[in-house]
Amino acid sequence: MRIVVLVSGSGTNLQAVIDAVKAGELDAEILAVGSDVPGCLGLERAEKAGIETFTCAPADFTSRPEWNRALQARVAEYASDLVLLAGFMRILDAEFVEAFEGRLVNTHPALLPSFPGAHGVRDALAHGVKITGVTVHLVDSGVDTGPILAQAAVPVLEDDTQESLHERIKVEERKLLVQTLNALSASIG
């Protein structure tokens, strides 16, 4: 399975995928890693692993649609089987999503459909749930509304802060992401 990965930050999910590929635990090739944030740690992780990188920063374009078309064109150049949003913190427009329909995968730090959006961990804590978790899903034109591929539960502890809970979710997120990519690779290959 050939993958293009999009990141915005530290790239810990990306690193989990890179490590799984290197260890022979994931039958995939990461063709390129792109970002909307020049110089982010995720790009550094990719470069260190010898993976091609690119940046498509919204500030370099006059409008969001222009940025979406540029990013879409850049990702399409690789003719990948899958586009993985690994901590990519921008909402992609409907045209971008349609171009990669059924091949655009995202992770979310909550058990969707509960607590969609950028603050899933905070919202779960504020709601007082006893169990939250992580979801790997296909992206559609809504916000965290696409078909669910896999989920893993994470208990909320009595003394959890947003940071402590998010760190435990991230551990499960990395494992679940690699497992889900393996399942997708088997279905493609």
C-alpha positions as CSV (number, residue, x, y, z in Angstrom):
1,M,0.0,0.0,0.0
2,R,1.4,3.4,-1.0
3,I,0.6,6.3,1.4
4,V,1.0,10.0,1.4
5,V,0.9,11.4,5.0
6,L,-0.2,14.9,5.9
7,V,0.9,16.4,9.2
8,S,0.7,19.7,11.1
9,G,2.7,19.2,14.2
10,S,5.0,16.8,16.0
11,G,4.3,13.8,13.9
12,T,4.0,11.1,16.6
13,N,1.4,9.1,14.5
14,L,3.6,9.5,11.5
15,Q,6.6,8.1,13.6
16,A,4.5,5.1,14.6
17,V,3.8,4.4,10.9
18,I,7.4,4.9,9.9
19,D,8.6,2.6,12.8
20,A,6.0,-0.1,11.8
21,V,7.1,0.0,8.2
22,K,10.8,-0.2,9.1
23,A,10.1,-3.1,11.5
24,G,8.2,-5.0,8.8
25,E,5.0,-4.8,10.9
26,L,3.2,-2.8,8.2
27,D,3.3,-3.6,4.5
28,A,3.3,-0.1,3.2
29,E,5.5,2.5,1.5
30,I,5.3,6.2,2.6
31,L,5.7,8.0,-0.6
32,A,5.8,11.5,0.9
33,V,4.9,13.6,3.9
34,G,3.3,17.0,3.4
35,S,2.5,19.7,5.8
36,D,0.6,23.0,6.1
37,V,3.2,24.2,8.7
38,P,6.7,24.9,7.4
39,G,9.5,23.2,9.5
40,C,7.2,21.3,11.8
41,L,8.6,18.3,13.7
42,G,6.6,15.9,11.6
43,L,8.5,17.0,8.4
44,E,11.8,16.6,10.3
45,R,10.8,13.0,11.3
46,A,10.1,12.2,7.6
47,E,13.4,13.8,6.4
48,K,15.3,11.8,9.1
49,A,13.7,8.6,7.8
50,G,14.6,9.5,4.2
51,I,11.1,10.2,3.1
52,E,10.3,13.0,0.6
53,T,8.6,16.0,2.1
54,F,6.7,19.0,0.9
55,T,5.0,22.1,2.4
56,C,1.8,23.8,1.3
57,A,1.2,26.6,3.7
58,P,-2.1,28.4,3.5
59,A,-0.3,31.8,4.0
60,D,1.3,31.3,0.6
61,F,-2.1,31.4,-1.2
62,T,-4.7,34.2,-1.6
63,S,-7.7,32.0,-0.6
64,R,-8.6,28.8,1.1
65,P,-9.9,27.3,-2.2
66,E,-6.7,28.1,-3.9
67,W,-4.7,26.4,-1.1
68,N,-7.0,23.4,-1.2
69,R,-6.5,23.0,-5.0
70,A,-2.7,23.4,-4.6
71,L,-2.5,20.8,-1.8
72,Q,-4.9,18.5,-3.8
73,A,-2.7,18.7,-6.9
74,R,0.5,18.0,-4.8
75,V,-1.0,15.0,-3.1
76,A,-2.4,13.7,-6.4
77,E,1.1,13.7,-8.0
78,Y,2.0,10.6,-5.9
79,A,-0.9,8.5,-7.1
80,S,-1.1,6.9,-3.6
81,D,-3.5,4.2,-2.5
82,L,-4.2,6.2,0.7
83,V,-3.9,9.7,2.1
84,L,-3.4,9.7,5.9
85,L,-4.1,12.7,8.0
86,A,-1.8,12.2,10.9
87,G,-2.4,15.1,13.1
88,F,-3.2,17.3,10.1
89,M,-5.1,20.2,11.7
90,R,-6.8,21.8,8.7
91,I,-10.3,21.1,7.4
92,L,-10.1,20.1,3.8
93,D,-12.9,21.3,1.4
94,A,-15.4,19.0,-0.2
95,E,-13.6,19.0,-3.6
96,F,-10.4,17.8,-1.9
97,V,-12.3,15.1,0.0
98,E,-14.1,14.0,-3.2
99,A,-10.8,13.7,-5.1
100,F,-9.6,11.1,-2.6
101,E,-13.0,9.6,-1.6
102,G,-12.6,6.3,0.2
103,R,-8.9,6.8,0.5
104,L,-8.6,9.6,3.0
105,V,-8.0,8.3,6.6
106,N,-8.0,10.4,9.8
107,T,-7.6,9.7,13.5
108,H,-9.7,11.4,16.2
109,P,-9.1,11.4,20.0
110,A,-12.6,10.4,21.0
111,L,-15.1,7.7,20.3
112,L,-17.0,9.2,17.3
113,P,-19.7,10.2,16.8
114,S,-19.3,11.7,20.3
115,F,-17.1,14.8,20.7
116,P,-16.1,15.6,17.1
117,G,-14.0,18.6,16.2
118,A,-10.7,20.0,17.4
119,H,-11.4,19.6,21.2
120,G,-12.5,16.0,21.6
121,V,-10.5,15.3,24.7
122,R,-11.5,18.5,26.4
123,D,-15.1,18.0,25.5
124,A,-15.2,14.4,26.8
125,L,-13.7,15.5,30.1
126,A,-16.2,18.4,30.4
127,H,-19.1,16.0,29.7
128,G,-17.9,13.7,32.5
129,V,-17.7,10.5,30.5
130,K,-16.0,7.5,32.1
131,I,-14.8,6.0,28.9
132,T,-13.5,7.8,25.8
133,G,-10.9,6.7,23.2
134,V,-9.8,7.0,19.7
135,T,-11.4,6.5,16.3
136,V,-9.8,5.8,12.9
137,H,-12.2,6.9,10.2
138,L,-12.6,7.7,6.5
139,V,-13.0,11.4,5.9
140,D,-16.1,12.8,4.3
141,S,-17.2,16.4,3.7
142,G,-18.4,16.8,7.4
143,V,-16.2,17.3,10.5
144,D,-15.3,13.8,11.9
145,T,-18.5,12.3,10.4
146,G,-17.0,9.8,7.9
147,P,-17.4,6.0,8.2
148,I,-15.6,4.5,11.2
149,L,-12.9,2.0,10.4
150,A,-11.8,1.1,14.0
151,Q,-12.1,2.3,17.6
152,A,-10.3,1.7,20.9
153,A,-11.6,2.6,24.3
154,V,-9.6,4.5,27.0
155,P,-10.9,4.8,30.5
156,V,-11.1,8.3,32.0
157,L,-9.4,8.2,35.4
158,E,-10.6,10.2,38.4
159,D,-7.6,12.5,38.4
160,D,-7.2,12.9,34.7
161,T,-6.4,16.3,33.2
162,Q,-6.8,17.0,29.5
163,E,-3.1,16.5,29.1
164,S,-2.9,13.1,30.9
165,L,-5.9,11.7,29.2
166,H,-4.7,12.9,25.8
167,E,-1.3,11.2,26.3
168,R,-3.0,7.9,27.1
169,I,-5.3,8.3,24.1
170,K,-2.2,8.9,21.9
171,V,-0.7,5.6,23.0
172,E,-3.8,3.7,21.8
173,E,-4.1,5.9,18.7
174,R,-0.7,4.9,17.4
175,K,-1.4,1.2,17.9
176,L,-4.9,1.4,16.4
177,L,-3.6,3.4,13.4
178,V,-1.0,0.8,12.5
179,Q,-3.5,-2.0,13.0
180,T,-6.1,-0.3,10.8
181,L,-3.5,0.5,8.1
182,N,-2.5,-3.2,8.1
183,A,-6.2,-4.2,7.6
184,L,-6.5,-1.6,4.8
185,S,-3.2,-2.9,3.2
186,A,-4.5,-6.4,3.2
187,S,-7.7,-5.3,1.5
188,I,-5.8,-3.4,-1.2
189,G,-3.0,-5.8,-1.8
